[in-house]
C-alpha cells in the first residue's frame, strides 16, 4: 500500500485536532429545517444555540454542539437523511470558497488535494487520511476526538464530494464506493440515489473509494489570479479563527478531563480567568459548565456503548461516574432506558437490518 499524502492534512496546525468545525455544514442544516417549516424558537430551545450567532463568519462550532444539532435536526424534521439534503444547499462562506477553488483545479485529484490542504479549517475534529491501493484511492475520515462526528455530518461530507466528483459528459466516473459506519437506515434508497454509487453501511470506517485514473483526467483550469484571491481569503479566515472561543476551549477542556472530573476552578485557572468571569462568558453564550459536561457525558456514553466492548461499569468510569448507580440514573434521564437496553436495542437493529 502506497501512502499518497499525509502532509497536506498537517496544514494549519492551530486548527488541527481542535474539537470544532466551520459553520457552513450547520448553516446548511438550519436552512433545510427552516425550509421544512420547523419552528425557529423550538430549534433554538432544543439545540441551545441562538441562530443569530450563526451569522458570524468567523465563529466556529464546538463539536459537541454540532453533534447536538444533528440530533435535534433529525428529531424535528423526522428525516434520517437530512445530512444529504443539507449538502445540496448553497452557502456563501468558507465551504463555498474551498469548493470554488476545487472547481478551478486542472483535474479532480488536484481538487481533492486542495480540500485536504484546507481540511483542518473545515473540520478540525476529524482527520482526512489518504491511501492508495493499486489504482484506487481511499479517503477516510478518522475521528481525533473522544466524541464521534454525527452520522448526518458524515452524510453531508460524502454528499458534497459526490456532487463535486460527478462526472462531466464524456469523463469517467471517479467515485466507486462509499463506506459508512452508520447502521443501515430503514430506507437506504436516498443515500444510494443521491450519492450515485454503491453505499455500504455498518462499515468499520467512513470513507470514499475513488478511481485514480478517472481523477487524473484533465479539465480546463481556472484563473491563477482567482485562485490566489481565494487562497488569500482562506488564509485570512485561518488567522481570524486561530484563537478558540471561550465555549469551544471550555468544552474541549471538559471533554479532556471528563473522567477525572476536572473542576471548573482548574479550567478557569488554565484560562487565566476567575471562575466568575469564565462563568459569565459562558452564560453569554447560553451555556453553563454543568450543562456542557452533561451533554458531553451523554454523547460519549452512547458512543462507548455502541462502538466499544466496554462493560457498563467501564463506560460509567470512562465518563466520570465512579458509582455505577449514579451513571444508571443519569443514563435513564438522558435516554429513558438503561445502558444495557440501549446497547441491546441498537445492536439488534443493526443486526436485523444487516441480515
Secondary structure, 3 states (H helix, E strand, C coil): CECCCCHHHHCCCCCCCCCEEECHHHHHHHHHHHHCCCCHHHHHHHHCCCHHHHHCCCCEEEHHHHHHHHHHHHHHHCCCCHHHHHCCCCCCCHHHHHHHHHHCCCCHHHHHHHHHHHHHHHECCEEEEEEEECCEEEEEEEECCCCCCCHHHHHHHHHHHHHHHCCCCCCCCCEEEEECCCCCCCCCHHHHHHHCCEEECCCCCEEEEEEHHHHCCCCCCCCHHHHHHHHHHHHHHHHHCCCCCHHHHHHHHHHHCCCCCCCHHHHHHHCCCCHHHHHHHHHHCCCCHHHHHHHHHHHHHHHHHHHCCCCHHHHHHHCCCCCHHHHHHHHHHHHCCCHHHHHHHHHHHHHHHHC
